Amino acid sequence: MSITPLMPVYPRCDFRPVKGEGAYLIGEDGSRALDFASGIAVNILGHGHPHLTRAIQQQAATLMHVSNMYGSPQGEALAQRLVDASFADTVFFTNSGAEAVECAIKTARRYHYVNGNPERTNIITFNNAFHGRTLGTISATNQEKMRDGFEPLLPGFAYAPFDDLEAARALVDEHTAGFLVEPIQGEGGIRPASQKFLAGLRAICDEHGLLLVLDEVQCGVARTGALYAHEHYGVTPDIVASAKGIGGGFPLGACLATEEAAKGMVFGTHGSTYGGNPLAMAAGSAVLDVILEDGFMDQVAATGERLRGALEQLIPNHDDLFDHVRGKGLMLGLKMKVESRPFVAHLRDNHGLLTVAAGDNVVRILPPLNIEQHHIDECIEKLSAGARDYEYEGKPMVKAPVAK
Ligand SMILES: *Cc1c(COP(=O)(O)O)cnc(C)c1O
């Protein structure tokens, strides 16, 4: 038998973390790495944050899980806090991002169904989108690498180029239920939607009675310096899928919706055994305690500006490798002129810096949101050293020093 006990769907690397301390991960062999990946935008408070850890420990000892058949003081409290802090009137808790997107899609279809328009089932999504790995959410992307061999997929999706408002408009017909879009594409390569695009989708929705569904699984929960990224655009969605950072490392997701958009989601239409259990609610609540504190979001925005500035200063010295920096807050992408995946591996293996590769040859830089200046300095040192000793095909033989 040659298959590994752990199903081999991930190309796992030699770094094998066994402990986390703030913005650092410690490997099985004792090596230390600066974690500017954060479990792909999950560990927003870093590793071992005392408030989050204590909340989970105490709740685990008090009451870990009960069925959603019972009243949930813990769920009601966290839902109320999310409602108070966002556009939403109601929240469904899930265990992952894909489940939050599934709930969003179901909510959108039910809305039209109860409105007497059961033919409005189709969701328009965008090229290079990532919405998760369930059958429903892979149907919502047209990326072949995620769909190959899993067909037949769910009908009811159409795909337009990202940030192309006219192409999106052209797909709207009498079967359209709404749009599903990431305000800032994550896996697709840290691509922010333009103001014109997001505001334009809202206007098309208003004109045709469609729903604007945002996938903020990666860009939400303070990552960009606002609780949700759509706040920067001044665009109000109908439904938002949230996850990743929302549990700070505990598996938690949420589907947030307005009262109007959620009007079809009545008793019996949806459910989850674990979704919103007391342990998950304790984690989510501890994360909100920290990120909703006065000044936290401003701090994320300011830290993001400093990190971005430092990255931009690095580019002229390595302009054979780096093109530009994009993104918002602490969701940053370094666009490379060469393949980003092997460079990310080089930074990890030879310089103890963890980042994440993304589409379009981007290095994703997603640190914990509570990093300090010395973490930024260390990241820049490692990135700079990594760029200097990176061997790749087509590397210039002698690099002339750049005058400052
Ligand atoms: C990660 C991600 C998902 C899927 O989340 P899972 O928790 O892996 O199911 C969905 N949408 C976006 C934008 C993501 O980044």
The ligand as an SDF file (V2000), in Angstrom:
LIG
                    3D

 15 15  0  0  0  0  0  0  0  0999 V2000
  -10.9950   29.9320    2.2360 C   0  0  0  0  0  0  0  0  0  0  0  0
  -12.1290   30.4750    1.4480 C   0  0  0  0  0  0  0  0  0  0  0  0
  -13.3510   29.7710    1.3260 C   0  0  0  0  0  0  0  0  0  0  0  0
  -13.5410   28.3790    1.8750 C   0  0  0  0  0  0  0  0  0  0  0  0
  -13.4070   28.3120    3.2580 O   0  0  0  0  0  0  0  0  0  0  0  0
  -13.2450   26.8660    3.9520 P   0  0  0  0  0  0  0  0  0  0  0  0
  -13.2420   27.1830    5.4130 O   0  0  0  0  0  0  0  0  0  0  0  0
  -11.9660   26.2860    3.4670 O   0  0  0  0  0  0  0  0  0  0  0  0
  -14.4100   26.0400    3.5460 O   0  0  0  0  0  0  0  0  0  0  0  0
  -14.3770   30.3830    0.6370 C   0  0  0  0  0  0  0  0  0  0  0  0
  -14.2370   31.6020    0.0900 N   0  0  0  0  0  0  0  0  0  0  0  0
  -13.0880   32.3020    0.1840 C   0  0  0  0  0  0  0  0  0  0  0  0
  -12.9990   33.6590   -0.4250 C   0  0  0  0  0  0  0  0  0  0  0  0
  -11.9970   31.7520    0.8430 C   0  0  0  0  0  0  0  0  0  0  0  0
  -10.8440   32.4360    0.9070 O   0  0  0  0  0  0  0  0  0  0  0  0
  1  2  1  0
  2  3  1  0
  2 14  2  0
  3  4  1  0
  3 10  2  0
  4  5  1  0
  5  6  1  0
  6  7  2  0
  6  8  1  0
  6  9  1  0
 10 11  1  0
 11 12  2  0
 12 13  1  0
 12 14  1  0
 14 15  1  0
M  END
$$$$
